[in-house]
Amino acid sequence: MTKLIYQNTFLYVAFLTLSLIACGQNKESKKPQNQDTSAVTIFKTPDEWKKILNKDQFGVLRNKETEAPYTGKLLYNKEHGVYKCAGCGSELFTDDMKFDSHCGWPSFDKEIEGGKIKKIEDNSHGMHRTEIVCAKCGGHLGHLFDDGPTSTGMRYCVNSLSLNFEKTEKVVQQQYDTITLGGGCYWCVEAIYEMLDGVKSVESGFSGGKVANPSYREVCMGTTGHAEVVQIVYDNKKTSLDEILKVFFTVHDPTTLNRQGADVGEQYRSVILYRNAAQQKTATDIINQLNKEKVYDEPVVTAVQPFKVFYKAEDDHQDYYNANKSNGYCKMVIQPKIEKFEKLFKDRLKKN
């Protein structure tokens, strides 16, 4: 009996700790608190809010309480649509901004533009955080953190009770999209995509493994599970994923498993890390077509896998070719690939 009581107590403490630490949010008392109303355009008394919101929504939006982790109805929502403030209906996030952070609350990597969300310094409970509230009604949403895994680096940790979801049949395509590719040494791949018109940015880094924040030296050891990759942000109005992948399959050998020339090891594997079903289908269709038409003498071994997290490489590994053109590796390995790219895609080069 003593052992059972101890186990139950341990589970309760563990669950309580998770709810306090995972997103740095704490359940406030049910006593109404002062709201920062600067720039707020909707003002209501507590009694007026209670007529609009149910008890749990009122606790979160108006009293800054926090729902228990892994209980929110929108945590695992995957439908297309818009997430709105449950208090006033202001549009805050879209489905393509949502990602699985495994912290227990719905997470988003950015917000809809237009100043719809206000950031407030929060030093309560001995912690320094950034609270996010609806700019229109002042309703408490959650907190903002800078540990997000996507290119924005942001994680908007939001209570489901703060939101209403409106399903839409079609979501307008965003101007910019991101894809992560591994094609051997990232210095080579980065140098080429920096020249392609429509590419907004290219970062060299690591992805696909199990070690958090690995160093270049650790990845070179071949024990982290990570591949050397480039994370490409591109303008859908100027280029497309089809073209991005056409370049990809032109400038590296997708038929050699865990190898590109003299670079050997799983860190040099050929891999496409997709962020959504559309990217997965495009990549798979292209590979199937390449194999069907026997474009290469051997089958394509490029892996198509879901993107999880990207770790940016050290600063001296960014824009490596342009900073080290006299380097022997740059002359012997990277330069020939660039010349091939310039010849085949001469009409798609960025204009200086």
C-alpha positions in Angstrom: 0.0 0.0 0.0 2.9 2.4 0.9 4.5 1.7 -2.5 1.2 2.4 -4.3 0.7 5.7 -2.5 4.3 6.6 -3.4 3.8 5.8 -7.1 0.5 7.8 -7.3 2.2 10.7 -5.6 5.1 10.5 -8.0 2.8 10.5 -11.1 0.9 13.5 -9.8 4.1 15.5 -9.1 5.4 14.5 -12.6 2.3 15.6 -14.3 2.1 18.9 -12.3 5.8 19.5 -13.2 5.1 19.0 -16.9 2.2 21.4 -16.8 4.4 24.1 -15.2 7.6 23.6 -17.2 6.8 22.3 -20.7 5.6 25.7 -22.0 6.6 27.8 -19.0 2.9 28.5 -18.3 1.3 28.4 -14.9 -2.3 28.2 -13.9 -3.3 31.5 -12.4 -5.9 31.9 -9.6 -9.5 32.3 -10.7 -9.5 35.8 -9.3 -9.8 38.3 -12.1 -6.5 40.1 -13.0 -5.7 43.4 -14.5 -5.5 43.3 -18.3 -3.1 45.4 -20.4 -5.7 47.2 -22.5 -3.5 49.6 -24.4 -4.5 49.2 -28.1 -7.4 46.9 -27.2 -10.5 47.9 -29.1 -13.1 45.7 -27.4 -13.9 46.4 -23.8 -16.3 44.3 -21.7 -17.0 43.8 -18.0 -16.3 40.4 -16.5 -20.1 39.7 -16.4 -20.4 40.6 -20.1 -17.5 38.2 -21.0 -19.2 35.4 -18.9 -22.2 35.7 -21.2 -20.1 35.1 -24.2 -17.5 32.6 -22.9 -18.0 29.3 -21.0 -16.3 28.9 -17.6 -13.1 27.4 -18.9 -12.7 29.9 -21.7 -13.3 32.8 -19.3 -10.6 31.4 -17.0 -8.0 31.3 -19.7 -8.8 34.4 -21.8 -9.7 36.7 -19.0 -8.0 35.3 -15.9 -4.8 34.0 -17.7 -5.3 30.5 -16.5 -3.7 27.6 -18.4 -5.5 24.5 -19.6 -3.9 21.1 -18.6 -1.4 19.8 -21.1 -2.5 17.3 -23.8 -6.2 18.1 -23.1 -7.0 20.8 -25.6 -9.4 20.0 -28.4 -7.2 21.7 -31.1 -3.9 20.1 -30.1 -3.9 17.4 -32.8 -6.1 19.2 -35.3 -4.8 18.8 -38.8 -7.6 20.3 -40.9 -7.2 23.3 -43.2 -8.5 26.5 -41.8 -8.0 29.5 -39.6 -7.5 29.8 -35.9 -9.4 32.7 -34.3 -9.6 34.3 -30.9 -12.4 32.6 -29.0 -13.2 35.9 -27.4 -13.6 38.3 -30.4 -13.1 36.2 -33.5 -9.9 38.0 -34.7 -7.9 35.7 -37.1 -4.6 34.8 -35.5 -3.1 31.7 -37.2 -3.6 29.5 -40.2 -3.2 25.7 -40.4 0.1 25.9 -42.3 1.6 27.8 -39.3 0.8 25.0 -36.9 3.3 22.3 -36.0 3.7 19.4 -33.5 5.9 20.6 -30.7 5.1 17.8 -28.3 4.8 20.3 -25.4 1.1 19.6 -24.7 -0.4 22.7 -26.2 -1.1 23.8 -29.9 2.0 25.4 -31.3 2.5 27.8 -34.2 5.7 29.1 -35.8 4.3 32.5 -36.9 1.2 34.6 -36.7 -1.0 36.2 -39.3 0.5 39.6 -40.2 -1.2 42.9 -39.2 -0.5 43.2 -35.5 -3.2 40.9 -34.4 -1.2 39.6 -31.5 0.4 41.7 -28.8 3.6 40.7 -26.9 3.8 41.6 -23.2 6.8 41.1 -20.9 5.8 38.6 -18.2 8.0 38.2 -15.1 5.5 36.3 -13.0 6.3 33.2 -11.0 10.0 33.9 -11.0 10.3 33.5 -14.7 11.0 35.8 -17.6 8.6 35.1 -20.5 6.7 36.8 -23.3 3.0 36.6 -22.9 0.9 36.8 -26.1 -2.6 38.3 -26.0 -5.2 39.1 -28.7 -4.6 42.7 -29.7 -8.3 43.3 -30.3 -9.8 42.1 -27.0 -6.8 41.6 -24.8 -7.6 37.9 -24.2 -4.7 35.8 -22.9 -3.5 33.3 -25.5 -0.4 31.8 -24.1 3.4 32.5 -24.4 5.9 33.0 -27.1 9.3 31.2 -27.1 12.3 31.3 -29.4 13.0 27.5 -29.4 10.8 26.7 -32.5 12.2 24.0 -34.9 11.2 25.8 -38.2 13.0 28.5 -40.1 11.3 31.2 -38.0 12.7 29.9 -34.8 9.5 30.8 -33.0 7.0 28.8 -31.0 3.7 30.4 -30.1 2.4 28.1 -27.3 -1.4 28.7 -27.2 -4.2 27.3 -25.1 -6.9 25.5 -27.2 -9.5 27.3 -25.0 -8.3 30.6 -26.3 -9.1 29.6 -29.9 -11.9 28.8 -32.2 -11.2 26.9 -35.4 -12.9 27.7 -38.7 -12.4 25.0 -41.3 -11.9 26.1 -44.9 -12.0 24.0 -48.1 -9.0 25.8 -49.7 -6.1 27.7 -48.2 -4.4 30.3 -50.3 -0.8 29.4 -51.1 1.8 31.3 -49.1 4.3 33.2 -51.1 7.3 31.5 -49.5 7.9 27.9 -48.8 10.7 25.8 -47.3 12.2 22.5 -48.2 15.2 20.7 -46.7 17.6 18.7 -48.9 20.6 16.5 -48.4 22.8 15.8 -51.4 26.3 15.2 -50.0 28.5 18.0 -48.7 26.3 20.9 -47.9 28.9 23.4 -49.1 28.3 22.2 -52.7 24.5 22.2 -52.5 24.4 25.6 -50.8 26.6 27.3 -53.4 24.3 26.2 -56.2 21.0 27.2 -54.7 22.3 30.6 -53.7 22.5 31.2 -57.5 18.9 30.1 -58.4 16.4 32.9 -59.1 13.5 32.7 -56.6 15.5 31.3 -53.7 15.3 33.7 -50.9 17.8 32.1 -48.5 19.9 29.0 -48.0 21.3 27.7 -44.7 23.6 24.8 -44.2 23.0 22.5 -41.3 22.0 19.1 -40.1 18.8 17.1 -39.9 17.4 13.6 -39.8 19.3 12.4 -36.7 18.7 12.0 -33.0 21.4 14.2 -31.4 20.3 17.7 -30.5 22.4 20.7 -31.6 25.2 18.6 -33.1 28.5 20.2 -34.1 30.1 19.8 -37.6 32.8 17.6 -36.1 30.2 15.3 -34.4 28.3 14.9 -37.6 31.5 14.1 -39.5 32.0 11.2 -37.1 28.9 9.6 -38.6 27.4 8.7 -35.2 24.6 11.3 -34.9 22.3 10.0 -37.5 22.2 13.4 -39.1 22.7 14.3 -42.7 24.4 17.4 -44.0 21.5 19.4 -45.4 20.5 22.8 -46.8 17.3 24.5 -45.7 16.0 26.4 -48.7 13.3 29.2 -48.5 12.0 30.0 -51.9 9.4 32.3 -53.5 6.5 30.4 -55.1 5.9 33.3 -57.5 9.4 33.0 -58.9 10.2 29.3 -58.7 8.6 26.0 -57.7 9.4 22.8 -55.8 9.5 21.0 -59.2 12.4 23.3 -60.3 14.1 23.1 -56.9 14.1 19.3 -57.2 15.1 19.3 -60.8 18.2 21.2 -59.8 18.7 18.8 -56.9 18.7 15.7 -59.1 21.0 17.4 -61.6 23.8 18.5 -59.4 24.4 15.4 -57.2 24.3 11.7 -57.8 21.1 10.3 -56.3 22.1 6.6 -57.0 24.9 6.2 -54.5 23.9 5.1 -51.1 25.4 7.2 -48.3 28.0 8.6 -50.6 28.9 11.5 -52.9 32.2 11.0 -54.6 34.9 10.8 -52.0 32.5 11.8 -49.2 31.4 8.6 -47.6 29.0 8.0 -44.7 25.3 8.3 -43.9 25.9 12.0 -43.2 26.3 12.4 -47.0 23.1 10.5 -47.9 20.7 11.8 -50.5 17.5 12.8 -48.8 14.4 15.0 -49.2 12.8 16.1 -45.9 9.2 17.2 -46.7 6.9 19.4 -44.6 3.5 18.4 -46.0 1.7 15.9 -48.1 2.1 18.0 -51.3 5.9 18.1 -51.0 6.0 14.4 -50.3 3.9 13.6 -53.4 6.0 15.9 -55.6 9.3 14.3 -54.5 7.9 10.8 -54.8 6.5 11.4 -58.3 9.7 12.8 -59.6 11.8 9.9 -58.2 9.3 7.4 -59.7 9.5 9.2 -63.1 13.4 9.2 -63.0 13.4 5.5 -62.3 10.8 4.7 -64.9 12.6 6.6 -67.7 15.9 5.2 -66.5 17.6 8.6 -66.4 20.4 7.1 -64.4 22.2 3.8 -64.9 21.3 2.8 -61.4 18.0 3.2 -59.4 17.6 6.5 -57.4 18.1 5.8 -53.7 17.1 9.3 -52.4 15.1 8.9 -49.2 11.8 10.9 -48.9 11.2 11.5 -45.2 9.2 13.8 -43.0 11.0 16.9 -41.7 11.4 17.1 -37.9 14.0 19.6 -36.9 16.9 21.6 -38.5 20.1 22.5 -36.7 22.0 25.3 -38.3 25.7 24.7 -38.8 28.4 26.9 -37.4 28.8 30.4 -38.9 32.0 29.6 -40.7 30.1 26.9 -42.6 27.6 29.3 -44.1 28.2 30.7 -47.6 31.3 28.6 -47.5 32.1 28.6 -51.2 31.9 32.4 -51.7 34.2 32.9 -48.7 36.7 30.2 -49.7 36.9 30.1 -53.5 40.7 29.6 -53.4 40.3 26.5 -51.2 41.4 23.3 -52.9 38.0 21.6 -52.2 36.1 24.5 -53.6 38.2 24.4 -56.8 38.2 20.7 -57.4 34.7 19.7 -56.1 32.3 22.6 -55.9 33.4 24.7 -58.9 32.7 21.9 -61.5 29.2 21.5 -60.0 28.6 25.2 -60.3 29.7 25.2 -63.9 27.4 22.4 -64.7 24.5 24.2 -63.0 25.3 27.5 -64.8 25.3 25.7 -68.2 22.0 23.8 -67.7 20.1 26.5 -65.9 21.7 29.7 -67.4 18.2 31.3 -67.9 17.4 30.8 -64.2 20.4 32.4 -62.6 19.8 35.4 -60.3 20.3 38.7 -61.9 23.0 40.8 -60.1 
